[in-house]
Amino acid sequence: MATGTSGVLAESGLSRATTVRFLGWRMLALTFVANFLASAISLSAFGNFIDPLAREFGVARSTIGYGLPCAILTMGIAGPFVGRWLDQGRARRMMSAGAALAGFGLLLASRAPSIGLLAAAFVAFVCTGAALFGIIPSMAVVASWFVRRRGLAIGVTVAGATVASYVAPASAQWLIDAWGWRTAFVCFGATGLFLAAPLFAFCLVGRPEEVGQRPDGGPTAGDPSSGSAAYEDLEIGALETSELVRDRRLWLLAIGFGLVSSSPVVLLGLLVPYGTDLGFTQQQANVFFLTMMPLSLAAKVVIGGLADRAPLKPAMLFVVVLNVLVWVVLATEPGYPLFLAAGALYGIGIGGAAPLQGVAIGRVFGRANFGRANGMGGLVGVPIIAIASATSHFLLGATGGYGAGFALQMGLIVLGGAALAVVRIPTQGAGARVPPDPAS
């Protein structure tokens, strides 16, 4: 049986001849696809299924809406396990298994005779599977392959979810209108099971060391004249999980980014129904995401790239302010042009959040601990997002309007910004030389 580096090469379909060139860019492309597919088949098109499922099973729209926070909570619970497996070098097998599980879950849900069985299949299979190959694994893989260009790389990989936030709703709506929601589930499920799972199984490499390479294409440890010792000095070594738990920066980052990141999740569940209540068609409401997408893509790459070279705090403040403005505009019950302008603001504001979070975690904890730090942070951040989403649907059902939920969302984002403002974040390249947080 193949072991070590040769085993990884054989199992992933690579050969030593193909590892002469730096494989990080190929892994970046794969993690972009992972984020795209995980978001597309789990959360991005959720709002499009609310009305069809409510009609099919005779339940209120707000009841269907509770599925979104349940889904997110499931992913958050899986986070620490996912993070631990990632730090143990199990990315390839875990991500391929996750894609297969999510795809199977959607195929199963497409045959569900009741809303209860559909919800069980969605949460247990689709959401668990998406957690195994979605944002936490893809960010960890990229963080392992890139150090000096981590912000840019994370910006590119999380852009996959941004593309999915328009492509998935538009595709889902077309499939629903043409053949119904069950066929839409089948198409999305087949993509995960028959496309994503084999792709990760045969092409993904979790760490550059598995194929004899170094992050950023840097010098290998086997070359004593290459300066690899200096490169190693820039990195933080593996920490005990107990050390991570005691570091308050982990929890402040989780709370801060959790509150800010609740914005797009709440919006996913409300935007299309809110747009139709304003008098727009569902396709017109989905143009919000089309307006958002190019600016969000640009923000991820530009802000992520700048984060590799500049202090993070000003960029964090910028992101917080723009996200608050989005909800201010939506709360005015805007006409269609202003509705689309809110999409543009949303794209820039939320586009920069994910790369900033990844860079902050990488600078504070290093790539050896990235998976666990990100996964454990999800125990706090993801429930915050789930609670915010559930509360928005509760307020919608209780008040019959969107105003209270929108006001709450503004307050949550401001609180998130306050939490991030007090975190001590090392500068780029400080690595292991950064003193521990005295309040940890």
C-alpha positions in Angstrom: 0.0 0.0 0.0 1.3 3.4 -0.9 2.3 5.6 2.0 3.7 9.1 2.7 4.2 11.5 -0.2 4.1 8.7 -2.8 0.7 7.6 -1.4 -0.8 11.1 -1.7 0.5 11.4 -5.3 -0.9 8.0 -6.3 -4.3 8.5 -4.6 -4.7 12.1 -6.0 -3.8 11.1 -9.5 -0.7 13.2 -9.6 2.9 12.1 -10.4 6.2 13.5 -9.3 6.6 14.8 -12.8 3.6 17.0 -12.4 4.8 18.4 -9.1 7.7 20.4 -10.5 5.5 23.4 -10.9 3.9 25.0 -7.9 0.5 23.4 -7.4 -1.0 26.1 -5.2 -2.8 27.8 -8.1 -4.4 24.5 -9.1 -5.6 24.1 -5.5 -6.9 27.6 -5.5 -9.0 26.8 -8.6 -10.3 23.6 -6.9 -11.2 25.5 -3.7 -13.0 28.1 -5.8 -15.1 25.3 -7.3 -15.6 23.8 -3.8 -17.0 27.1 -2.4 -19.1 27.6 -5.5 -20.7 24.1 -5.4 -21.1 24.0 -1.6 -22.9 27.3 -1.5 -24.9 26.5 -4.7 -26.3 23.2 -3.5 -27.0 24.2 0.1 -27.7 27.9 0.9 -27.5 30.2 -2.1 -30.8 29.2 -3.7 -32.7 28.7 -0.5 -34.9 31.7 -0.9 -36.1 30.4 -4.3 -37.6 27.3 -2.7 -39.5 29.0 0.0 -42.7 29.7 -1.9 -42.8 26.4 -3.9 -42.3 24.3 -0.7 -44.8 26.4 1.2 -47.4 25.7 -1.5 -46.5 22.0 -1.8 -46.7 21.2 1.8 -49.3 23.8 3.0 -47.1 25.6 5.5 -46.2 29.2 6.1 -43.3 30.8 4.4 -41.8 31.7 7.7 -41.8 28.0 8.7 -39.7 27.1 5.6 -37.4 30.0 6.4 -36.4 28.3 9.7 -34.6 25.7 7.6 -31.9 28.2 6.9 -30.7 28.8 10.5 -31.0 25.1 11.1 -28.8 24.4 8.2 -26.2 26.9 9.3 -26.3 25.6 12.9 -25.6 22.1 11.6 -22.6 23.4 9.7 -21.3 25.2 12.8 -21.6 22.1 15.0 -19.5 20.2 12.4 -16.9 23.0 12.3 -14.6 21.8 15.1 -14.5 18.2 13.8 -13.8 19.5 10.3 -11.1 21.8 11.6 -9.4 19.0 13.5 -9.5 16.7 10.5 -8.0 19.4 8.3 -5.1 20.0 10.6 -4.5 16.3 10.6 -4.1 16.4 6.8 -7.4 14.7 5.8 -8.7 17.4 3.4 -9.0 15.4 0.2 -10.9 12.4 1.5 -13.1 14.6 3.7 -14.0 17.0 0.9 -14.8 14.3 -1.6 -17.0 12.4 0.9 -18.8 15.7 1.8 -19.6 16.4 -1.8 -21.0 12.9 -2.2 -23.0 13.2 1.0 -24.6 16.5 0.0 -25.5 15.3 -3.5 -27.1 12.2 -2.1 -29.0 14.2 0.4 -30.6 16.4 -2.3 -31.5 13.4 -4.4 -33.2 12.0 -1.2 -34.9 15.3 -0.5 -36.3 15.4 -4.0 -38.4 12.3 -3.2 -39.6 13.5 0.2 -43.4 13.1 0.8 -43.5 15.5 3.7 -41.8 18.7 4.9 -40.4 16.8 7.9 -38.6 14.2 5.9 -37.4 16.8 3.5 -36.0 18.9 6.3 -34.3 15.8 7.8 -32.6 15.0 4.6 -31.5 18.5 4.0 -30.0 19.1 7.4 -28.5 15.6 8.1 -27.1 15.0 4.6 -26.9 18.2 2.6 -25.8 20.6 5.3 -23.4 18.1 6.9 -21.9 17.3 3.5 -21.5 21.0 2.6 -19.7 21.6 5.9 -17.2 18.9 4.9 -16.2 20.5 1.6 -17.4 24.1 1.9 -15.9 27.3 3.2 -14.0 26.0 6.3 -12.1 23.2 4.3 -11.5 25.3 1.3 -10.1 28.3 3.3 -7.9 25.9 5.3 -6.5 24.3 2.1 -5.7 27.8 0.6 -4.2 29.0 3.9 -1.9 26.0 3.9 -0.8 26.6 0.3 -0.3 30.4 0.7 1.2 32.5 3.4 2.5 35.7 1.9 -0.3 35.9 -0.6 -3.0 34.4 1.7 -5.3 37.4 1.5 -5.4 37.4 -2.2 -5.8 33.6 -2.3 -8.6 33.5 0.2 -10.3 36.3 -1.6 -10.3 34.2 -4.8 -11.5 31.0 -3.2 -14.4 32.6 -1.3 -15.4 34.3 -4.6 -16.8 31.0 -5.6 -19.7 31.5 -3.1 -20.2 34.9 -4.5 -20.6 33.6 -8.0 -23.0 30.9 -6.6 -25.1 33.6 -4.9 -26.3 34.7 -8.4 -25.9 31.6 -10.6 -27.6 29.2 -8.1 -30.7 31.4 -7.5 -31.1 32.1 -11.2 -30.6 28.5 -12.2 -32.9 27.2 -9.4 -35.6 29.6 -10.5 -35.3 28.5 -14.1 -35.5 24.9 -13.1 -38.4 25.4 -10.8 -40.4 27.4 -13.4 -39.7 24.8 -16.1 -39.9 21.5 -14.2 -40.7 22.1 -10.5 -38.7 22.1 -7.3 -38.2 18.4 -7.2 -36.3 18.3 -10.5 -34.3 21.3 -9.3 -33.2 19.3 -6.3 -32.2 16.4 -8.5 -30.1 18.6 -10.8 -28.3 20.2 -7.9 -27.8 16.8 -6.1 -26.3 15.2 -9.2 -23.8 18.0 -9.5 -22.5 17.3 -6.0 -22.5 13.5 -6.3 -21.2 13.0 -9.9 -19.1 16.2 -10.5 -17.7 17.5 -7.2 -17.0 14.3 -5.4 -14.8 12.7 -8.1 -13.1 16.1 -8.8 -11.9 16.4 -5.2 -11.0 12.7 -4.9 -8.6 12.7 -7.8 -7.3 16.2 -7.9 -7.1 17.8 -4.4 -3.9 18.0 -2.3 -4.5 19.4 1.1 -0.9 20.6 2.0 2.1 21.5 -0.2 4.3 19.2 2.0 2.3 16.2 0.8 3.9 16.6 -2.6 7.3 18.0 -1.6 6.4 21.7 -2.0 6.2 24.8 0.2 3.6 27.5 0.6 3.7 30.2 -2.1 6.1 28.0 -4.1 8.8 28.9 -1.6 12.1 26.9 -1.1 11.9 23.4 0.2 13.4 22.3 3.5 15.7 19.9 1.6 17.6 22.7 0.0 20.0 24.1 2.7 21.2 27.0 0.5 17.7 28.2 -0.3 16.9 30.1 2.8 14.1 27.8 3.9 15.0 28.2 7.5 14.2 31.9 7.3 10.9 31.0 5.7 10.1 28.5 8.5 10.8 31.3 11.1 7.8 33.2 9.6 5.4 30.5 10.7 3.6 29.7 13.9 4.1 26.1 15.1 1.3 23.8 16.0 -0.5 24.7 19.2 -2.4 22.6 21.6 -6.1 22.9 21.3 -6.3 24.0 24.9 -4.0 26.9 24.0 -6.3 28.0 21.2 -9.4 27.8 23.5 -7.7 30.0 26.1 -6.9 32.7 23.5 -9.6 35.3 23.7 -8.7 36.5 20.2 -10.2 33.4 18.7 -13.6 34.1 20.3 -13.6 37.9 19.6 -12.8 37.1 15.9 -15.6 34.5 15.9 -18.1 36.8 17.5 -17.2 39.8 15.4 -17.2 38.1 12.0 -20.2 36.0 13.0 -22.2 39.2 13.6 -21.1 40.8 10.4 -21.5 37.6 8.4 -25.1 37.2 9.6 -26.0 39.9 7.1 -25.8 37.8 3.9 -27.4 34.8 5.4 -30.4 36.8 6.7 -30.6 38.4 3.3 -30.6 35.1 1.5 -33.7 34.0 3.3 -35.5 37.4 3.0 -34.4 39.1 -0.2 -36.5 37.3 -2.8 -39.8 37.4 -0.8 -39.1 41.0 0.2 -38.6 41.9 -3.4 -41.8 40.4 -4.5 -43.6 42.2 -1.6 -42.2 45.4 -3.0 -43.8 44.6 -6.4 -40.9 43.0 -8.2 -41.0 39.6 -9.9 -38.8 36.9 -8.5 -36.4 37.2 -11.5 -36.2 41.0 -10.9 -35.5 40.5 -7.3 -32.7 38.1 -8.2 -31.0 40.9 -10.2 -30.0 42.3 -6.8 -27.5 39.4 -6.7 -26.4 40.1 -10.3 -25.7 43.7 -9.3 -23.8 42.5 -6.2 -21.7 39.9 -7.8 -19.1 41.8 -9.8 -18.5 44.3 -7.0 -18.3 41.5 -4.4 -15.8 39.6 -6.6 -13.7 42.7 -7.0 -13.9 43.5 -3.3 -12.7 40.0 -2.3 -9.7 40.1 -4.6 -8.8 43.8 -4.0 -9.4 43.9 -0.2 -7.8 40.4 0.2 -4.8 41.5 -1.8 -4.4 44.7 0.3 -4.8 42.7 3.5 -1.5 41.0 2.6 0.3 44.3 2.8 -1.7 46.7 5.0 -3.2 46.8 8.5 -6.6 45.1 8.8 -8.5 47.4 11.1 -9.3 50.2 8.5 -10.6 47.6 6.1 -12.7 46.0 8.8 -14.3 49.4 9.6 -15.0 49.9 5.9 -16.8 46.6 5.7 -18.9 47.2 8.8 -20.1 50.7 7.6 -21.1 49.4 4.2 -23.0 46.5 5.6 -25.0 48.8 7.9 -25.8 51.0 4.9 -27.3 48.1 3.0 -29.9 47.5 5.6 -30.6 51.3 5.9 -31.4 51.4 2.2 -33.6 48.3 2.3 -35.5 49.6 5.3 -36.7 52.6 3.2 -38.7 50.2 1.0 -36.8 51.4 -2.1 -37.8 51.6 -5.7 -36.1 49.3 -8.1 -33.1 51.5 -8.9 -32.3 52.0 -5.3 -33.0 48.4 -4.6 -30.2 47.5 -7.1 -28.0 50.2 -5.6 -28.2 48.4 -2.3 -27.0 45.3 -4.1 -23.9 47.1 -5.2 -23.2 48.3 -1.6 -23.8 44.8 -0.4 -21.4 43.4 -2.9 -18.5 45.7 -1.7 -19.3 45.4 2.0 -19.7 41.7 2.4 -17.2 40.9 -0.4 -14.3 42.0 1.8 -15.4 40.3 5.0 -14.4 36.7 4.2 -10.8 37.4 3.1 -10.3 39.7 6.1 -11.5 36.9 8.4 -9.2 34.4 6.8 -6.2 36.7 6.9 -6.9 37.6 10.5 -7.1 34.0 11.6 -3.9 33.2 9.6 -2.0 36.0 11.2 -3.0 35.2 14.7 -2.8 31.4 14.7 -0.8 30.4 11.6 -1.5 27.7 9.0 -0.7 24.8 11.3 -3.7 25.8 13.5 -5.9 27.4 10.9 -8.4 24.6 10.5 -9.0 24.2 14.3 -9.1 27.9 14.9 -11.6 28.5 12.2 -13.7 25.4 13.1 -13.8 26.2 16.8 -14.7 29.8 16.1 -17.6 28.4 14.2 -19.1 27.1 17.5 -19.7 30.7 18.3 -19.9 32.5 15.0 -22.3 30.1 13.3 -24.9 30.0 16.1 -24.9 33.8 16.0 -25.6 33.7 12.3 -28.3 31.0 12.8 -30.0 32.9 15.6 -29.9 36.1 13.6 -31.6 34.3 10.7 -34.2 32.6 12.9 -34.9 35.9 14.6 -35.5 37.7 11.3 -38.1 35.1 10.3 -39.7 35.2 13.8 -40.0 39.0 13.6 -41.4 38.7 10.1 -44.1 36.3 11.3 -44.8 38.2 14.5 -45.0 41.7 13.0 -46.0 40.9 9.4 -43.3 43.3 8.2 -39.6 43.5 7.7 -38.7 46.7 9.6 -37.9 45.2 13.0 -35.7 42.6 11.5 -33.8 45.1 9.4 -33.2 47.3 12.4 -32.0 44.4 14.5 -29.6 43.5 11.7 -28.1 47.0 11.7 -27.4 46.7 15.5 -25.8 43.3 15.1 -23.4 44.5 12.5 -22.3 47.4 14.7 -21.8 45.1 17.7 -19.6 42.9 15.4 -17.5 45.8 14.4 -17.0 46.7 18.1 -15.8 43.2 18.9 -13.3 43.2 16.0 -12.0 46.6 17.0 -10.4 45.3 20.2 -8.6 42.3 18.7 -4.8 42.5 18.6 -3.8 41.3 15.1 -0.1 40.8 14.2 1.3 42.5 11.1 2.2 40.4 8.1 5.3 38.3 8.5 5.4 38.6 12.3 4.5 34.9 12.8 5.8 33.2 15.9 7.6 36.4 17.1 4.2 37.9 18.1 3.8 38.0 21.9 0.8 36.2 23.3 -2.3 38.2 24.1 -1.9 39.2 27.8 -5.7 38.9 28.3 -5.8 35.4 26.8 
